[in-house]
Amino acid sequence: MSRRDPAEKVGIDPRYLANIELCGTIPSVPVVMQLIRICKLPAERCFNPES
């Protein structure tokens, strides 16, 4: 999946998503929750990476 697809679904710029991925930007909780839903990831993985 390219950055453009989830970024468009969430309503953010693909460059902003890249900054999130590279740990340069901390997204808001609503953005994180939308990305979790779109990428079909368990929320625990994002909020507790050791699980």
C-alpha positions as a Python dict, from the first residue, in 0.01 Angstrom:
ca = {
    (1, 'M'): (0, 0, 0),
    (2, 'S'): (140, 338, -93),
    (3, 'R'): (133, 630, 148),
    (4, 'R'): (-110, 813, -74),
    (5, 'D'): (-397, 565, -24),
    (6, 'P'): (-423, 576, 356),
    (7, 'A'): (-335, 946, 366),
    (8, 'E'): (-625, 1027, 134),
    (9, 'K'): (-864, 811, 337),
    (10, 'V'): (-766, 989, 658),
    (11, 'G'): (-752, 1331, 494),
    (12, 'I'): (-385, 1404, 555),
    (13, 'D'): (-95, 1481, 324),
    (14, 'P'): (124, 1181, 227),
    (15, 'R'): (428, 1378, 347),
    (16, 'Y'): (265, 1413, 689),
    (17, 'L'): (214, 1036, 695),
    (18, 'A'): (581, 988, 602),
    (19, 'N'): (679, 1211, 895),
    (20, 'I'): (463, 1000, 1125),
    (21, 'E'): (631, 681, 998),
    (22, 'L'): (977, 830, 1048),
    (23, 'C'): (891, 939, 1404),
    (24, 'G'): (933, 1305, 1313),
    (25, 'T'): (571, 1390, 1390),
    (26, 'I'): (336, 1272, 1662),
    (27, 'P'): (-15, 1244, 1516),
    (28, 'S'): (-337, 1320, 1698),
    (29, 'V'): (-530, 1029, 1849),
    (30, 'P'): (-809, 1053, 1586),
    (31, 'V'): (-550, 1025, 1306),
    (32, 'V'): (-386, 726, 1475),
    (33, 'M'): (-720, 554, 1523),
    (34, 'Q'): (-817, 607, 1159),
    (35, 'L'): (-481, 471, 1040),
    (36, 'I'): (-517, 167, 1268),
    (37, 'R'): (-861, 99, 1123),
    (38, 'I'): (-754, 149, 761),
    (39, 'C'): (-441, -66, 797),
    (40, 'K'): (-632, -329, 997),
    (41, 'L'): (-377, -329, 1278),
    (42, 'P'): (-448, -423, 1638),
    (43, 'A'): (-456, -104, 1847),
    (44, 'E'): (-238, -271, 2113),
    (45, 'R'): (47, -286, 1862),
    (46, 'C'): (48, 93, 1828),
    (47, 'F'): (-3, 185, 2190),
    (48, 'N'): (206, -97, 2341),
    (49, 'P'): (471, -208, 2088),
    (50, 'E'): (607, -475, 2324),
    (51, 'S'): (283, -676, 2305),
}
